[in-house]
Structure formats: C-alpha cells, structure tokens
Amino acid sequence: MSASEILLAAVSALAVVASTAAWWTWRDTRRLRKRMERASKELEQLQQSFRRFAPGEVIEALIQGVPSAPERREVTVLVADLVGFTALSERLDPAVLVRVLNGYLDRMSRSITEHRGHVSKFLGDGILALFGALTPNPWHADDAVRAALAMREALARYNRELEADRLPALSIGIGIERGPVIAGVIGTRELVEYTVIGQTVNVAARVQTITRDHAVDILITDNVRAMLDGQIALRALPPAALKGVSNRVAIWAVEGRTSPRSVSP
C-alpha cells in the first residue's frame, strides 16, 4: 500500500471516528436537554403545588436558598369563621359537607387574594388571612375591610346556589385587627408554615367570636377604623371586653361601602 493510500485510509478512519463521536455527543446532548426540560417542568409543578401551602414569594426565597427570616411587621389580620357549622356538620352527609365547605373556602379565598391579601391557614371552617405581611402595603387595613365586604357578597351568592340545591345557607363572622406581628416561617424540620404570631392575631380572633353577640357579620377594631379611606360605612358598638386583653377594645360594625364617609354614633 502506497503512502498516499495509507494517508487516505487514516483520514477516512479519523472521519469515521469523528463522525461517531459527534453522533454520540449529539445524542448525549439531546438526552441532557430532555432531562433538563423534564426537571424544569417538574420543578414548576412542584412550585405550583407548594404555593397551595405557602405564599409564592416565600416559596421562591426557599428555592433560591434565601432564608425567610422572621421580622416584625405591621399588618392587618382577618379571622373568619362559619357560625353554627359544627351543628350543620352533624346533619349533612360527609361528602356533601366537604363539597359545601370547599366551595365556601374557595370563594372566600378568592375574595381575599383579589384584595391583596393571602390566606395564611385554614382552621377547619375558619380562615386566617393576612394583609401587608409579605410586601409593604400602606393600604392593608382598607384592603382587609374591602375583602371582608367582598366575602359577604360572595357568601350571599353562594347561599343562593346552596338554597337551589336545597342545602342550608351559611353564616359568617369576621373579625379584623391591625397591629404589629412577628412574620416568618415557623415550625419543625418536618412541617413548617409561613404565618404570623402576636397579640394582633389574638385580638382579631377574639373580635370574630363576638360578632354573633352583636348579630353582625363583620367587626373591626378602632386601630383598623383609623386607617380606612373614608368610603366605608361604620356603626360604633360598645367597647368590648376580650379574653386575654387587659383594656376594653373599641369595635365597629361594618355596614357597607359609602361615599363620602359615613360613621354612625
């Protein structure tokens, strides 16, 4: 075999090797790209799932390795509870009961998120919602009251659906307080949640419990009233003695929207 033939054979062999290597590289790259696309899709699905348990901003921070450090914030806390739901649960079939409750929670949650709040947790048929906890919001008290009014309207519409299905109507009690809290991710290594703690939460919960004593569905404290924009009609009620609170708390029943400001003595 001549030198030129040997050289041609070597070049051909190198071409085959290079072609084979390129094919393997292309195949590996294609596999890697598919794996990355699959991992990205799985991560997105995981984020969407986690958002059902914690606010999206908290999930993003945790994924990026940024600790959600506890911090003191001024927020507005809304606590809502169904009136007489325990007795109702004893009368309804479990499947029907869960369907009714899920429909209620869905409508109430949407009313909250549409007014820049977020649901911190469900407590059975109760709801703890926060306004101004995740990002600064100078209108968080006003947003919370308007969310409560939207919840009232959404519940009225839902009750018409329930009555059409020959199911009992639901009644709600909502308490709202504004003040300082400690906000952050709280829990154990096995179970954590983003929530707030402090006297503000306790007062909101206590105010909610006395809505039935005054035959109203929305009660706010004077701390909330002081921050409203003047387009909410209020009715003053006698200061309330709340369990765990040393002084009586000034409370107001929320009548509805109005302009200009209307506050009944």
N, C-alpha and C positions, 0 to 999 in steps of 0.2 A: 504494500500500500504506500502510495506516494505521500510526501509531506503535506501536499495540499489536500489530499483526501483525508488524512488524519486530522488536519485542522478543521475541515468541514464537518467531519464526524463529531469532533469535540464541541464545535459551535452548536451543532444540532442537539447534542446531548444537553448542553447548557441551556439551550432554549426550552427543551422539554422540562428540565428541572425548574427553570424559572417560571414556565407556564403552570406547572403543577403547584409550585409554591404560591403563585398568585391566586390560583383557584382555591387552595386551602385557606389563604389569607382572606379572600372574599367570602368564603363560606363561614369562617370563624367570625369575621366582622358582621356578617348578616345575622348569625346566631346571637352575637353580643348585642346587636341593635334590637333584636326581638326581645331579648331578656330585659334590656333597659326599658323598652316600651312597656313590657308587661309589668315590670317593677314600678314604673311611674304610674301606670293605671291602678295597680294595687294600692300604692301609697295614696293616690287621690281618693279611692274608695274608702281607705282606712280613715283619712281625714274627714270625709263626709260622715262616716259612722261615728267618729269621736265627737263631731260637732253636735250630735244628739245628746251628748253628756256634758259638754263644756263649751263655752263661747269660742268662736273661731279664732279670735285674737290670742287666746290662751293656748289653743292647740298649736298654732303657728310658732309661738315662742318656745313651746316644749320641743317641737320637732327640730328647731334650729339650735337647741341646746341652751336657750336663754332661760334661766330660772325665773319663774313668775314670783318674785319676792313679795312678801306681804307688805302692804303700805296702808297708811292712814288716809282715808278719803272722806269727803262729804258727799253723801249720796241720798237719794230718796228710795225708801223701801216700801214696796206694796205687798201686802199679805191678803190673799183672797181665800175664802172657804165657802163650801156649799152648806147651806142651812138645812138641817134635818136629813142629811144624806145617809147617815148611819141607819136611821129607821127605814129610809127608802131602800137601802141595800138588802134589807131583810124581806122585802116584798117582791123584788124582781128576780127573775132567773139570772144566774151568774153571767151568762153570755150576753143577755140584754143589758145588764148592769154595766159591764165593761164597755159595751158599744156606746151606751149613753155617756159614760164618763169620758171615754176617749174623744167623742165628738165635742163635749164641753171643753176639755183641756186644749184641744186643737184650736177651737175658736177663741178661747181666752188668750192663748199663746200668741196667736196672730195679732190680736188687738194690742198686745204688749210690744211685740217687735216692731209693729208699724209706727209706734211712737218712741222709738229709740231706746227701748228697754230690753232686757233679756231675762228669761226665766232661769233663776238660779237652781231651783229644785221643785219637784212635786212632792207634796207630803200627803199621800193618799189622794183625797179630793181637794187638798189645799195647794196653793201656789205661792211661792216666794219669788218676787220679781224685783230687779234692781234697775235703777236709772242713774247714770253717771258713774257707775262703778268701773267700767272698762276704759273709757276715754273721758276727758274733761267735757262737761256739758253744763253751761250756766243755766239752762232751762230744764234741768232734770225734774224739778218739783212740778212744773207746769206740764211736762210730758207725762208724768205719772198720773196726774189727775185726769188729763185728757185720755190716757189709756184706760183708766177706770170707767170713764163715761162711754168709751168705745166698747168695753166689756159689757156694760149694762145693755147697750143697744144690740150687741151680738147675741147676748143671752136671750133677749126678747125675741129675736128672730129664731133662735134655736128652739125656744119653748113652743113657738108656733109649729115647728116641724115635729116636736115630740107629741104635742096635742093631736096633730093629724094622724100620728101613729098610735094614738090612744095610750100615751105614756105620760106619767106625771110631769108637771112643769118643775123647773129647778129654781131655787132662790139662792142668791149670793150675798155675802158680806165682805166688804173690802175695807181695810184699814191702811192708812198711808202716813208715814212719818219721815221727816228729813233730819239728817244729822251726821255726825262722824261715825265711821266704822273702820274695822280692820279688814281689808280685802286681800284675798290671795288664795293660793292652792293649799288646801288643808286636808289632812288625812294621814293614812298609814302607807307603808310601802305597797300594800296590796290594793288599797282603794283610796283615791283622792278625789276632791271636787273643788271647783272654784266657787267660793262663796264669801260671805261677809259675816262678821260677828260684832257684837256690841249692843249697847243699850238701845240704840236706834231700832234695831231689829225687834227687840223685846217689846218696845212701845208700839210699833206697828202691829205686832201680833195681838197685843192686849186691846188696842183700839178696835181691831177687827172683831174681837169677841163681843164687844158691847154694841155692835150695830143692831143686833136683834133686840137689845134692851130699849133702843130708841126707835125701833121699827123703820130703820133706814138701811140702804144697801151700801152707801159709801160715806165713810167718816175720815176726816183729815185732822191733823193737829194744827195748832197755831203756827208752828215752825214751817209747815207747808203753805198755809194761807198767806204768810208774809211774802212768799216768793212767786205768787201767781200773777198773771199778766193783766188781771182785772176783767177778764171776759168769762169768768166762772161765777155762777150764782150760788151763794152760800147761805146757810142758816145757822146761826150760833146756837149751841146747846150748852147746858150747864157743865162747868168743868168736871171732869171725870176722875174718880179715884181708881187708879190702875194698880194691880198687884205688882209689887216689886219696884214701884215708883214712889218716891217719898212725897212729892208735891202733886196736887191735883193738876190735870192736864187739860188745857183749853181745847175743845173739839168743835168741829164744824161739819154739818151735813152738806153734802154736795148736791145741789138741786139740778144743775144743768149748765149749759152754755148760755151766756147772755152778753150783750154789749150795749151801753157801757157797763162798768162794774155794778153789780147788784149784790149787796150784802144785807141780809135782814137782821135786825137786832134780836 
